Amino acid sequence: DVTGMAGLKYNLTRISLAVRDARQTMAEYQRAFGWSGWKVYDYVEPFHREANLRGESGAYDLRTAEVTVGSVSFVLVESLKGPNPWSEFVDTKGEGLVSIGVSFDTVEESETVREEFGKLGIGATARARIGDHSGYVCLDSMAQFGCMIEVSSRHALDFTEPTEVYPDSVGVRPARPNDITQVAVVVRDLDTKMR
């Protein structure tokens, strides 16, 4: 078993792309790859609450479209309202890979991870609570990793129903366990990034 900082296992659980239109992009991925069973969620108050951007309180709304491919959740994130890292990413870089997510069993473990990254000078870009069961912190790790690291405890969506499921037609091929085989992030200095 490979462990990271604080002796914890960092299982990759999410790959997130910032997009302009989650529903349109979801349909394009479904058509190209056949991934079905997309769940659409609107992250709005009171479900999405106590939002914070770079230490300042302020609500922002998001829409996600999520599909499980193997053991990884592939997520499209669309900004609906308010300043947030996803709208900033689309405005400055265009659509693309914005974060990878690691999930832990307890809030205490995810808080330990946030503190460990803080010791390296990597603070929180955004954070929020989701429902009564979960929350997330997006670390300001663009310089180090080329994307944000999203740290969460439990998946709140296990406790709530999606706004919609796409497509809802019968006979659409579900995602296979081996559909995502590689995620690449382009970097300037590979040796430094690996360290």
Residue pairs with C-beta under 8 A, 6 or more apart in sequence:
1 9
2 9
3 9
3 10
4 10
5 113
5 116
5 117
6 112
6 113
6 116
8 104
8 109
8 112
8 113
10 102
10 113
11 102
11 103
12 72
12 100
12 101
12 102
13 71
13 72
13 73
13 101
13 102
13 103
13 152
13 155
14 72
14 73
14 74
14 75
14 99
14 100
14 101
14 103
14 150
14 152
15 72
15 73
15 74
15 75
15 97
15 99
15 100
15 101
15 180
15 183
16 75
16 76
16 77
16 97
16 98
16 99
16 100
16 101
16 150
17 25
17 75
17 76
17 77
17 95
17 96
17 97
17 98
18 77
18 78
18 79
18 86
18 87
18 89
18 90
18 95
18 96
18 98
19 25
19 76
19 77
19 78
19 90
19 95
20 78
20 90
20 95
21 78
22 40
22 63
22 64
22 65
22 76
22 77
22 78
23 40
23 63
23 65
23 166
25 65
25 76
25 95
26 38
26 40
26 65
26 67
26 76
26 166
27 166
29 35
29 67
29 74
29 76
30 36
30 38
30 166
30 167
30 172
33 175
33 179
34 172
34 173
34 175
35 67
35 69
35 74
35 174
35 175
35 179
36 67
36 166
36 167
36 172
36 173
36 174
36 175
37 67
37 68
37 165
37 174
37 175
38 65
38 66
38 67
38 165
38 166
38 167
39 65
39 66
39 67
39 157
39 162
39 164
39 165
40 63
40 64
40 65
40 66
40 162
40 163
40 164
40 165
40 166
41 63
41 64
41 66
41 157
41 160
41 162
41 163
42 61
42 62
42 63
42 80
42 163
43 61
43 62
43 63
43 64
43 128
43 130
44 61
44 80
45 59
45 61
47 130
47 131
47 160
48 61
48 62
48 128
48 129
48 130
49 59
49 128
49 129
50 57
50 127
50 128
50 129
50 135
51 57
51 58
51 59
51 60
51 82
51 84
51 126
51 127
51 128
52 58
52 124
52 126
52 127
52 128
53 60
53 83
53 84
53 85
53 125
53 126
54 123
54 124
54 125
54 126
54 140
55 123
55 124
58 82
58 83
59 81
59 82
60 79
60 80
60 81
60 82
60 83
60 84
60 126
61 79
61 80
61 81
61 82
62 77
62 78
62 79
62 80
62 84
62 86
63 77
63 78
63 80
64 75
64 76
64 77
64 78
65 75
65 76
65 78
65 166
66 73
66 74
66 75
66 76
66 157
67 73
67 74
67 175
68 74
68 175
69 175
69 176
69 177
69 179
69 180
70 175
70 176
70 177
70 178
70 179
70 180
71 177
72 180
73 101
73 155
74 180
75 101
77 86
77 98
78 86
79 86
79 87
79 90
84 126
85 98
85 125
85 126
85 138
85 148
86 98
89 96
89 98
97 146
97 147
97 183
97 185
98 147
98 148
99 138
99 147
99 148
99 149
99 150
100 145
100 147
100 148
100 149
100 150
100 183
101 136
101 149
101 150
101 151
101 152
102 113
102 149
102 150
102 151
102 152
103 110
103 151
103 152
103 153
103 154
103 155
104 110
104 113
104 151
104 152
104 153
105 153
105 154
106 153
107 135
107 153
109 153
110 135
110 137
110 151
110 152
110 153
113 151
114 124
114 137
114 139
114 151
117 123
117 139
117 141
117 149
117 151
120 144
122 139
122 140
122 141
122 144
122 149
123 139
123 140
124 137
124 138
124 139
124 140
125 138
125 139
125 140
125 148
126 137
126 138
127 135
127 136
127 137
127 138
128 135
128 136
129 135
130 136
130 156
130 157
131 156
131 159
131 160
132 159
133 154
133 156
133 158
133 159
134 152
134 153
134 154
134 155
134 156
134 159
135 152
135 153
135 156
136 150
136 151
136 152
137 150
137 151
137 152
138 148
138 149
138 150
138 151
139 148
139 149
139 150
139 151
140 148
141 147
141 148
141 149
142 148
144 193
145 185
145 193
146 185
146 186
146 187
146 193
147 185
185 193
187 193
